[in-house]
Amino acid sequence: MLTRPSPVTVPASEQKWLDTADALANGFAQTVATDDAEARLPIEHLQALAASGLDAAMLPEEFGGEGLSYATLGAIVRTIAARHPAVATVWLMHIGAAHALVSQSPPEAAAFFAEELRAGRRFANALSEPAGGNHFLASQQDAAAAGTDWTLTGRKLFVSGSEAADHLFLHARVDGAPAFFGVTIDSTVSFPPIEETSGMRATRSRSILFDQTPLLRSRLCSPPRPGYANLITVGFAFVSIGIAESALDALRAQASRRKGPGAPLAETPWVRSDTGMVWAEVEAARLMAERTAWLADEGSDQTMAAAGEAKMLANEVAKRAAAVAVKVGGGSGYLMSSPIQRIFRDAQAGAIMAYSVPFTQDLVGGWVLSAEEAS
């Protein structure tokens, strides 16, 4: 795909990790179709990322990691998502949960979770609730007091990679206020039959049931320190950008084929016109996401707002890029044997993940209008 230089680049000292992810992603691409068709969690790919040392390198330096930049995080997620978006999504959720627990837990628990990550243990986020919707960070489930600790009975939804998880970054309401905990999966945690999604099927997102699951005070997380940006929030847009780039690659491959004696579709004016606009939109979304990563690396208090804006645009651009790929592919792009149909289904996922696009549009629109009134 045509590329242009960006002012936000991976630090030279961290380029090896992007090269590692790129090399591994080439292998991931070999199973993306079958993983989707079988709705199979590609655990071997996630284990390969951990075995490469990438997971441990993401840890803060004080916990033995390299404290890799957000710019590198975004580039890695984008690179993997272009080849296997489910792997990129599950890995981002995994590393985001682990990083949050290490960064926000009490010292002893933080050291424990850091060691668990280095040992190859899996992490997942248990945040979404049946009544939560886009307010997934404002729990509606009350934890019950149990001495100096608490227990939780309830359900969490859409937990990606949960069946392979050892530990959860979980939240519940304690004394009427949101609280976050590190929870190790035990016999009080169960998994009802999975309800498969139509896209991003290999994430194996599913519900988790909790029956008096212990929430330990010793694993109660503190609020994020000033300047800390959650890895998932910053990285989310890059998943959709990777999908959009794969849609453009599939579109280009389809348009370059010659059907019969005529010229290939790539020489057709409407194909060139539609492709040109989509490419520009993908580049714009990428630059917004990279700006978010730069803000996070700077410790800016505008990072989270920028991340929402970038996700909103990237989600919609991925959908548009995939739709154009379907249009160019025609009937052959609609066949299950074509990568275009899978890319189209995967492209829908980001827009409905919290914060959803409609919710974010309303939020960002309010910011814009308030700023206009203030000026």
Secondary structure as UniProt FT lines:
FT   HELIX           12..14
FT   HELIX           15..28
FT   HELIX           29..31
FT   HELIX           32..38
FT   HELIX           43..51
FT   TURN            52..53
FT   HELIX           54..57
FT   HELIX           61..63
FT   HELIX           70..83
FT   HELIX           85..104
FT   HELIX           107..118
FT   TURN            119..120
FT   STRAND          123..126
FT   TURN            130..134
FT   TURN            136..137
FT   STRAND          144..146
FT   TURN            147..148
FT   STRAND          149..159
FT   TURN            160..161
FT   HELIX           162..164
FT   STRAND          167..174
FT   TURN            175..176
FT   STRAND          177..184
FT   TURN            187..188
FT   STRAND          189..190
FT   HELIX           201..203
FT   STRAND          206..215
FT   HELIX           217..219
FT   TURN            226..227
FT   HELIX           231..255
FT   TURN            260..261
FT   HELIX           265..267
FT   HELIX           269..298
FT   TURN            301..302
FT   HELIX           303..333
FT   TURN            336..337
FT   HELIX           339..352
FT   HELIX           357..374
//
